[in-house]
């Protein structure tokens, strides 16, 4: 009985470990504040707010701040958002605002110490690249680009050296995709009638849908041709102007794209040299994907603007005359995203930050197989203690063990609640060496589908071998010991990312190992001829590893994850009640369990296209809980018996857990 109860205890213990993996995300190491450095893409009020109806719609960084349970206030109002519209990385680019000064001002306000529990965003480069591309001097453009990128990386390093926690460093979107490029070509190429030409271009462009990259390019070329009409009333001259504008646009677009790639690569290389907890997010890649298939992400037009021509997004509202509400635009004005695009950016960034936390759930696979194996073995121990086997007796047994659990996750992280189920089939044999000493071997297998969060699931296929022994002490005492080793394959790993109206699925696979041992002892005091009771104590040790893996895709959302491990040491103390009625023998047990091993889990992750990586650590798991078990064994014949048990865990914050097993054994 004690063994059986302990089985439940062990099952519960394993369940606890599983939930803790999931609970990790429930109380995942929370960021206490969000600190932002950048330009108009991130400015929430220091200089302005650059999207239309910004008094109603949050910017991407305000959405992220809300996700971690805080609010983002401009530094000019005493807050932690230092980003300023028009900002560049370093002085010298016709701007009074630099992230160099922003970082210095922040560190000066804290005595040079950065918040180690904070989440930081450092996003700069758009204005730098615009200055480089429009300089029309290849040497100057390259110098501006590389200098800015290197300095941006240096500022990130300054934050990390000061003790900053995770620093999110987005890639700079291709300025060749912004409407400012078309505007600049018209302004340079048409010295007269610029305003009329711009209005003609946008009138045509805004009326179009741009379902893919090619259609977008055609629309812009046609918009430039419409602008050319304002330069002359002579068709031949109009055609010549149009060809010139289109040729200039195509050349500038290629140059801007090349400078963007150079900026992002230069910064990435420099960031990799600094090391540190850097969460690089590929906004450039995301925008390229949106332009290639905008309808998938909820956009109809990726070339025009919702705001009237010449109106800055910081001053734009949907009530302005000329505001275009006919379709969903990617851009609010010639350089800044719409609120819908800001929401998309926030979803994407959050998915990258959540990635390593979700991956920590893989540890459950190995723990589940171990606890199910031990659950069935404990039922077998219980059965052996109700029998008197002669030396030389050989036995075989087998059965099913499983567990189900609800997992609660923090709504602020957007991970959702999960449901865990595990199942294993087990078969074993044992040999009674002496009247008091038995030894045996059991093999187990599992094939489980786990859904630890709304957006993360995987299948575990495992094999495990367990060596065990049972020793009787005096008349009423006993000691059980077992050790196990298992290997697992994690197949069909799916990480789902919501991006606007679409859900993208990243897939991967990996493998892992699990090993451990435990010792259980008890003493049964007879209180009636058919009833015994007494204490039980157990100590178990488990260690599991999960190899890192790379997701199969090559999109902006595709990530790679590092190796992870978990170490568990659990002590349990409880009391049993064991009956020996004859054919049907029920029993019950209550134990108090205490975790002495790891109370957090850590995993590293990164976008596949970057050279950097960052880690996330889960919140502390429950350190103690109570396990209650009820079971019975049935003597079918003199040599054949059946058993079953159910266990319920209480005292956990991370969800209800129920364990169960049933099987049959025979003696020869």
C-alpha positions in Angstrom: 0.0 0.0 0.0 2.7 2.4 0.9 4.4 1.7 -2.3 1.3 2.4 -4.2 0.6 5.5 -2.4 4.1 6.6 -3.0 3.5 5.9 -6.6 0.8 8.5 -6.5 3.1 10.7 -4.6 5.6 10.3 -7.3 3.0 10.9 -9.9 1.9 14.0 -8.2 5.4 15.1 -7.8 6.0 14.6 -11.5 2.8 16.4 -12.2 3.9 19.3 -10.1 7.1 19.5 -12.0 5.2 19.6 -15.2 2.9 22.3 -14.1 5.8 24.1 -12.8 7.2 24.1 -16.3 4.0 25.5 -17.5 3.5 27.6 -14.5 6.8 29.0 -15.4 4.9 31.0 -17.9 2.2 31.7 -15.4 4.5 33.5 -13.2 7.3 33.8 -15.8 10.1 36.0 -14.7 8.2 39.2 -15.2 9.8 42.4 -16.4 9.1 45.2 -14.0 9.3 48.1 -16.4 9.8 48.9 -20.1 12.5 51.4 -21.1 12.5 52.7 -24.6 15.1 54.5 -26.7 14.5 55.5 -30.3 12.9 57.8 -32.9 9.4 58.6 -34.0 8.4 54.9 -34.3 8.7 54.6 -30.5 8.0 58.2 -29.3 4.8 58.3 -27.2 4.8 62.0 -26.5 8.3 63.5 -26.0 8.1 65.2 -29.4 4.9 63.8 -30.7 3.0 60.6 -31.5 3.4 59.4 -35.1 0.3 57.5 -36.1 -3.2 58.8 -36.9 -5.7 59.1 -34.1 -2.8 58.6 -31.7 -5.0 59.8 -28.8 -7.0 56.6 -29.3 -4.6 54.1 -30.7 -1.6 52.8 -28.8 1.8 52.5 -30.4 3.6 49.2 -30.4 5.7 49.9 -27.3 2.6 50.9 -25.3 1.1 47.6 -26.2 4.2 45.8 -25.0 4.2 47.8 -21.8 0.6 46.8 -21.2 1.5 43.1 -21.8 4.0 43.2 -18.9 1.5 45.0 -16.6 2.8 48.6 -16.7 2.3 51.8 -18.6 4.7 53.8 -20.8 5.1 57.5 -20.1 7.4 59.9 -22.0 10.6 60.8 -20.2 9.6 64.5 -20.6 6.7 63.7 -18.2 8.9 61.8 -15.8 8.5 58.4 -17.5 10.8 55.8 -19.0 10.2 56.3 -22.8 13.2 58.4 -23.9 12.4 58.0 -27.7 12.2 61.3 -29.6 10.7 61.9 -33.1 13.4 62.7 -35.6 16.0 60.8 -33.5 19.2 59.4 -35.0 21.9 57.2 -33.5 24.7 59.9 -33.3 25.0 63.7 -33.8 25.7 65.1 -37.2 22.6 64.1 -39.2 20.7 67.3 -38.9 18.8 66.3 -35.8 18.9 67.6 -32.3 17.8 64.2 -30.9 20.0 61.1 -30.6 19.7 57.8 -28.9 23.3 58.5 -27.7 21.9 61.3 -25.5 18.8 59.2 -24.6 20.9 56.4 -23.1 23.3 58.8 -21.4 20.4 60.6 -19.8 18.8 57.4 -18.6 22.0 56.1 -17.0 22.7 59.5 -15.5 19.3 59.4 -13.8 20.1 56.0 -12.2 23.7 56.6 -11.2 25.0 54.5 -14.1 23.0 51.3 -13.0 20.4 49.9 -15.3 17.4 48.0 -14.0 18.3 44.3 -14.2 14.7 43.2 -14.2 13.7 45.7 -16.9 12.8 45.1 -20.6 14.5 47.5 -22.9 13.9 48.6 -26.5 16.6 50.3 -28.5 15.3 50.9 -32.0 17.0 53.5 -34.2 18.2 53.9 -37.8 15.2 54.9 -39.9 16.2 58.6 -40.1 19.8 57.7 -40.4 19.1 55.6 -43.4 16.9 58.2 -45.0 19.7 60.7 -44.7 22.1 58.2 -46.2 19.9 57.2 -49.1 18.9 60.8 -50.0 22.5 62.1 -49.8 22.8 60.7 -53.4 26.5 60.1 -52.6 27.4 56.4 -52.3 30.5 57.1 -50.2 28.7 59.4 -47.8 25.7 57.0 -47.7 27.8 54.0 -46.8 29.7 56.0 -44.1 26.5 57.3 -42.5 25.0 53.8 -42.5 28.0 51.9 -41.0 28.8 54.6 -38.4 25.2 54.8 -37.3 24.8 51.0 -37.0 28.1 50.7 -35.0 27.1 53.4 -32.6 23.6 52.0 -32.1 25.2 48.6 -31.1 27.6 50.5 -28.8 24.7 52.1 -27.0 23.0 48.7 -26.5 26.3 47.5 -25.1 26.4 50.5 -22.7 22.9 49.4 -21.4 24.1 45.8 -21.0 27.3 46.8 -19.2 25.2 48.9 -16.8 23.2 45.8 -15.9 20.2 46.0 -18.2 18.0 42.9 -18.5 16.7 41.9 -21.9 17.3 44.5 -24.7 15.0 44.2 -27.7 16.8 45.5 -30.8 14.6 45.5 -33.9 16.0 45.6 -37.4 15.3 48.8 -39.3 12.6 48.4 -41.9 13.7 48.9 -45.5 13.2 52.7 -46.2 12.9 51.7 -49.8 9.4 50.4 -48.9 8.2 53.7 -47.4 6.2 56.3 -49.4 8.9 58.8 -48.6 11.0 57.4 -51.4 8.4 58.1 -54.0 7.9 61.6 -52.6 11.6 62.4 -52.7 11.8 61.3 -56.3 8.9 63.6 -57.3 10.3 66.5 -55.3 13.8 66.1 -56.9 12.6 65.3 -60.3 9.8 67.9 -60.6 11.0 71.3 -59.4 7.7 72.9 -60.4 4.2 71.7 -59.6 5.5 69.5 -56.8 2.3 69.7 -54.7 0.0 68.9 -57.6 2.3 66.1 -58.7 2.3 64.6 -55.2 -1.5 64.8 -54.9 -1.9 63.2 -58.3 0.5 60.4 -57.4 -1.3 59.7 -54.1 -4.7 60.0 -55.6 -3.8 57.2 -58.0 -1.8 55.2 -55.5 -4.4 55.2 -52.7 -7.1 54.0 -55.0 -5.2 50.8 -55.7 -5.0 47.5 -53.8 -1.5 46.1 -53.7 -1.9 42.3 -53.3 1.8 41.5 -53.7 5.2 43.0 -54.3 4.9 43.1 -58.1 1.5 44.8 -58.0 2.9 47.3 -55.5 5.8 48.2 -57.8 3.4 48.6 -60.8 1.1 50.8 -58.7 4.0 53.1 -57.7 5.2 53.3 -61.3 1.8 54.3 -62.5 1.5 56.8 -59.6 4.8 58.4 -60.8 3.4 58.5 -64.3 0.3 60.3 -62.9 2.6 62.8 -61.2 4.4 63.4 -64.5 1.2 64.6 -66.1 1.4 67.6 -63.8 4.8 68.6 -65.2 3.6 69.3 -68.8 0.6 69.3 -71.0 2.6 67.6 -73.8 2.1 63.8 -73.9 5.7 63.2 -75.2 7.1 65.3 -72.4 4.9 63.6 -69.8 6.2 60.3 -71.0 9.8 61.4 -70.8 9.2 62.8 -67.2 7.5 59.6 -66.2 10.3 57.4 -67.5 12.8 59.5 -65.6 10.9 59.4 -62.4 10.4 55.7 -62.6 14.1 55.0 -63.4 15.2 57.3 -60.5 12.8 55.5 -58.2 14.0 52.1 -59.2 17.6 53.0 -58.7 17.0 54.7 -55.4 14.8 51.8 -54.2 17.7 49.3 -54.8 20.2 51.7 -53.1 17.9 52.1 -50.1 17.4 48.4 -49.8 21.1 47.8 -49.9 21.8 50.4 -47.3 19.1 48.9 -45.1 20.7 45.5 -45.3 24.1 47.0 -44.6 22.8 48.8 -41.6 21.1 45.7 -40.1 24.1 43.4 -40.8 26.6 45.9 -39.4 24.6 46.3 -36.2 24.0 42.6 -35.9 27.7 41.8 -36.2 28.6 44.4 -33.6 25.8 43.3 -31.2 27.1 39.7 -31.4 30.5 40.8 -30.3 29.2 42.6 -27.3 27.3 39.5 -26.1 24.5 40.0 -23.5 20.8 39.3 -23.4 19.8 40.7 -26.8 16.4 39.9 -28.3 16.9 40.8 -32.0 13.5 41.0 -33.8 13.4 41.2 -37.6 10.9 44.0 -38.3 12.5 44.4 -41.7 11.8 40.8 -42.5 8.2 41.1 -41.2 7.5 44.2 -43.3 8.9 42.4 -46.4 6.5 39.6 -45.7 3.6 42.0 -45.3 4.4 43.7 -48.6 4.6 40.3 -50.3 1.1 39.2 -49.1 -0.7 42.1 -47.4 -4.1 40.6 -47.3 -2.9 37.8 -45.1 -2.1 40.4 -42.4 -5.1 42.5 -42.9 -3.8 45.2 -45.2 -5.1 46.2 -48.6 -2.6 48.9 -49.6 1.1 49.0 -48.7 2.2 51.9 -50.9 -0.1 54.8 -50.2 -1.0 56.7 -47.0 -4.2 57.1 -45.0 -3.3 60.7 -44.0 -3.7 63.5 -46.5 -0.7 64.5 -48.6 1.8 66.5 -46.6 0.1 65.8 -43.2 2.4 64.3 -40.6 1.1 61.3 -38.8 1.6 63.2 -35.5 -1.1 65.7 -36.6 -3.3 63.3 -38.4 -6.8 62.2 -37.4 -9.4 60.3 -39.2 -11.6 63.4 -39.2 -9.3 65.5 -41.4 -10.5 66.4 -44.9 -8.7 64.1 -47.3 -8.2 61.3 -44.8 -8.6 58.0 -46.7 -10.7 55.4 -44.8 -11.5 53.4 -47.8 -9.1 50.6 -47.0 -6.5 49.4 -44.6 -3.1 51.0 -45.2 0.3 49.9 -43.9 1.5 53.5 -43.7 -0.2 56.5 -41.9 2.0 59.1 -43.6 5.0 58.9 -45.9 7.2 57.4 -43.2 5.2 56.0 -40.2 3.0 52.9 -39.7 -0.7 52.9 -39.1 -2.2 51.8 -35.7 -2.9 48.5 -37.3 0.7 48.1 -38.3 1.8 49.1 -34.7 -0.4 46.3 -33.3 1.2 43.9 -35.7 4.7 44.9 -34.6 3.7 44.4 -31.0 2.2 40.9 -31.6 5.4 39.9 -33.4 7.8 41.2 -30.8 5.7 39.6 -28.0 5.9 36.2 -29.8 9.6 36.4 -30.0 9.9 37.3 -26.3 7.5 34.4 -25.4 9.4 31.8 -27.5 12.0 30.6 -25.0 9.3 30.5 -22.2 7.1 28.3 -24.3 10.0 26.0 -25.1 10.6 25.3 -21.4 7.5 23.2 -21.5 9.4 20.5 -23.4 10.8 19.5 -20.0 7.4 18.0 -19.1 7.7 15.3 -21.7 10.5 13.5 -19.9 9.0 14.2 -16.5 5.7 12.7 -17.6 7.2 9.5 -18.7 9.2 9.1 -15.5 6.3 9.8 -13.2 4.0 7.4 -15.1 6.6 4.7 -15.0 7.1 5.1 -11.3 3.3 5.3 -10.7 2.8 1.8 -12.1 5.9 0.5 -10.4 4.6 1.8 -7.0 1.4 -0.2 -7.6 3.5 -3.3 -8.2 5.4 -2.6 -5.0 2.1 -2.3 -3.1 0.9 -5.6 -4.5 4.2 -7.4 -3.5 3.8 -6.3 0.1 0.5 -8.1 0.3 2.1 -11.4 -0.9 4.5 -13.8 0.6 6.7 -15.0 -2.2 9.2 -17.8 -1.9 12.8 -17.4 -3.0 13.1 -18.2 -6.7 9.6 -16.9 -7.6 9.5 -15.2 -10.9 6.9 -12.6 -11.8 5.6 -10.5 -14.7 3.4 -7.5 -14.7 2.3 -4.7 -16.9 -0.3 -1.9 -17.3 -1.2 1.6 -18.2 -0.4 4.8 -16.3 -1.4 8.4 -17.1 -2.1 11.9 -15.9 -4.2 14.9 -16.8 -3.7 18.4 -15.6 -5.0 21.9 -16.2 -2.4 24.6 -16.5 -3.0 28.3 -15.8 -1.0 31.0 -17.5 -0.7 34.7 -17.0 -3.1 36.6 -19.2 -0.5 39.4 -19.4 1.8 37.2 -21.3 -0.8 36.1 -23.8 0.1 32.4 -23.4 -3.3 31.2 -22.4 -4.3 28.2 -20.4 -3.1 24.7 -21.3 -4.1 21.1 -20.9 -1.6 18.4 -20.2 -2.2 14.6 -20.7 0.4 11.9 -20.5 0.1 8.1 -21.1 2.5 5.2 -20.9 2.4 1.4 -21.4 4.7 -0.6 -19.1 5.8 -4.2 -18.8 8.2 -5.7 -16.3 9.5 -8.8 -14.7 11.0 -9.5 -11.3 12.8 -12.3 -9.4 12.6 -13.1 -5.7 16.2 -13.6 -4.8 15.4 -14.4 -1.1 12.3 -14.3 1.0 13.1 -10.6 1.8 14.8 -9.3 -1.4 13.4 -8.9 -4.8 14.9 -7.4 -7.9 13.4 -6.5 -11.3 13.4 -4.6 -14.6 10.6 -2.7 -16.3 10.5 -1.1 -19.7 8.0 1.7 -20.6 6.9 3.6 -23.7 4.8 6.7 -24.4 3.3 8.6 -27.3 1.7 11.8 -26.0 0.3 15.0 -27.4 0.8 18.0 -25.2 -0.8 21.4 -25.4 0.9 23.5 -22.6 -0.4 26.8 -24.0 -2.8 28.2 -26.5 0.0 28.7 -28.9 2.5 25.9 -28.2 2.1 22.1 -28.6 4.2 19.1 -29.3 4.3 15.3 -29.4 6.5 13.2 -27.1 7.6 9.7 -28.0 9.7 8.1 -25.2 11.3 4.9 -24.1 12.5 4.2 -20.5 14.1 1.4 -18.7 13.8 1.1 -14.9 15.8 -1.2 -12.5 14.1 -1.7 -9.2 14.5 -3.6 -5.9 12.2 -4.3 -2.9 13.6 -5.2 0.5 11.5 -6.3 3.6 12.8 -5.2 7.0 11.9 -7.2 10.1 8.2 -7.9 10.2 6.7 -4.6 9.3 9.3 -2.5 7.5 10.2 -2.1 3.8 12.5 -0.2 1.5 12.0 0.3 -2.3 14.6 1.6 -4.6 14.6 2.2 -8.3 16.6 4.0 -11.0 15.6 4.9 -14.5 17.0 6.1 -17.8 15.0 7.2 -20.8 15.3 8.8 -24.2 12.6 11.0 -25.8 11.8 12.4 -29.2 9.9 15.7 -29.4 8.1 15.6 -32.7 5.6 17.9 -34.4 6.6 20.9 -32.2 4.3 23.8 -33.2 4.6 27.4 -32.1 1.7 29.5 -33.3 2.1 33.2 -33.8 -0.9 35.5 -34.3 -0.1 38.3 -36.7 -3.2 40.4 -37.3 -6.0 38.2 -38.7 -3.6 35.3 -39.6 -1.9 32.7 -37.5 1.5 31.5 -38.6 2.9 28.1 -37.4 6.6 27.5 -36.9 7.6 23.8 -36.6 10.5 21.9 -35.2 11.7 18.7 -33.6 14.4 17.7 -31.1 15.2 15.0 -28.5 16.2 14.6 -24.9 17.2 12.4 -22.1 15.9 11.7 -18.6 17.5 9.9 -15.7 16.8 9.6 -12.0 16.5 7.5 -8.9 14.5 7.4 -5.7 14.3 5.6 -2.4 11.1 5.0 -0.5 10.8 3.5 3.0 7.8 2.7 5.3 6.7 0.9 8.5 3.3 -0.7 8.9 1.8 -0.8 12.4 -0.9 -3.5 12.7 -4.1 -2.0 14.3 -6.5 -4.8 13.3 -5.9 -8.3 11.8 -6.9 -6.8 8.4 -5.7 -3.2 8.8 -2.3 -1.6 9.0 -1.1 2.0 9.2 2.2 3.8 9.4 4.5 6.5 8.0 6.2 6.6 4.6 9.1 8.7 3.5 10.6 9.2 0.1 13.4 11.0 -1.6 13.8 11.2 -5.4 16.2 12.8 -7.8 15.6 13.5 -11.5 17.7 15.2 -14.2 16.5 15.8 -17.7 18.0 17.5 -20.8 16.4 18.7 -23.9 18.5 19.5 -26.9 18.2 22.8 -28.7 16.6 22.9 -32.1 16.0 25.2 -35.0 12.5 25.8 -36.4 12.1 24.6 -40.0 11.0 27.9 -41.5 13.1 30.9 -42.7 10.5 33.6 -42.0 10.9 36.6 -39.6 9.2 34.5 -36.9 11.5 31.5 -37.3 13.6 30.9 -34.2 16.3 28.7 -32.8 16.5 27.6 -29.2 19.4 26.4 -27.0 19.8 23.3 -24.9 18.0 23.2 -21.6 18.0 21.1 -18.5 16.1 20.5 -15.3 17.1 19.1 -11.9 14.6 18.0 -9.4 15.0 16.8 -5.8 11.8 16.1 -3.9 11.3 14.8 -0.4 8.0 13.5 0.8 6.6 12.5 4.2 3.2 10.9 4.7 1.0 8.4 6.3 -0.7 5.3 4.9 -3.7 3.1 5.7 -3.6 -0.4 4.2 -6.2 -3.1 4.4 -5.8 -6.8 3.7 -9.3 -8.0 3.4 -8.6 -11.0 1.1 -9.7 -10.6 -2.5 -10.2 -6.9 -2.7 -7.7 -4.8 -0.7 -8.1 -1.0 -0.7 -5.6 1.5 0.6 -5.1 5.2 1.0 -2.2 7.6 1.5 -1.6 11.3 2.1 1.8 12.9 1.7 3.4 16.3 2.0 5.9 16.9 -0.8 8.8 19.5 -0.9 10.9 20.5 -3.8 14.6 21.1 -3.1 15.9 21.2 -6.6 15.4 23.8 -9.4 12.6 26.2 -8.8 12.9 27.9 -12.2 13.6 26.9 -15.8 15.7 28.8 -18.3 15.8 28.6 -22.1 17.6 30.7 -24.7 16.2 31.7 -28.0 16.9 33.9 -31.0 15.5 34.7 -34.5 17.3 32.4 -36.9 18.6 35.3 -39.0 20.4 37.0 -36.1 23.8 36.3 -34.5 22.6 37.2 -31.0 20.5 35.4 -28.5 18.6 36.0 -25.2 17.3 33.9 -22.4 14.0 33.8 -20.4 13.7 32.4 -17.0 10.4 31.1 -15.6 8.9 32.2 -12.3 9.4 30.1 -9.3 7.4 26.9 -9.2 5.4 25.8 -6.2 7.7 24.5 -3.6 5.4 22.3 -1.7 2.1 20.5 -2.1 -0.1 17.7 -0.8 -0.9 14.5 -2.6 -3.8 12.2 -1.8 -4.1 8.7 -3.2 -6.7 6.0 -3.1 -6.2 2.5 -4.7 -6.8 -1.2 -4.4 -5.4 -4.5 -5.5 -7.5 -7.5 -6.3 -6.4 -11.1 -5.9 -8.0 -12.8 -8.9 -6.4 -16.2 -8.5 -3.6 -17.5 -6.3 -1.0 -16.3 -8.8 -2.8 -13.5 -10.7 -3.6 -10.0 -9.3 -4.9 -6.7 -10.6 -4.4 -3.2 -9.3 -5.6 0.4 -9.8 -5.0 3.8 -8.2 -6.0 7.4 -8.5 -4.1 10.4 -7.1 -5.1 14.0 -6.7 -2.7 16.9 -6.0 -3.7 19.9 -4.0 -2.0 23.1 -2.9 -0.7 24.1 -6.3 -1.3 27.5 -7.9 -0.8 26.2 -11.4 -3.8 23.9 -11.9 -5.5 20.7 -10.9 -3.6 17.4 -11.4 -4.9 13.9 -11.4 -2.9 10.7 -11.8 -4.1 7.2 -12.5 -2.8 3.7 -13.3 -4.1 0.2 -13.6 -2.5 -3.2 -14.4 -2.2 -6.9 -13.8 0.6 -9.2 -12.5 1.3 -12.9 -12.3 3.6 -15.1 -10.2 5.3 -18.3 -11.4 
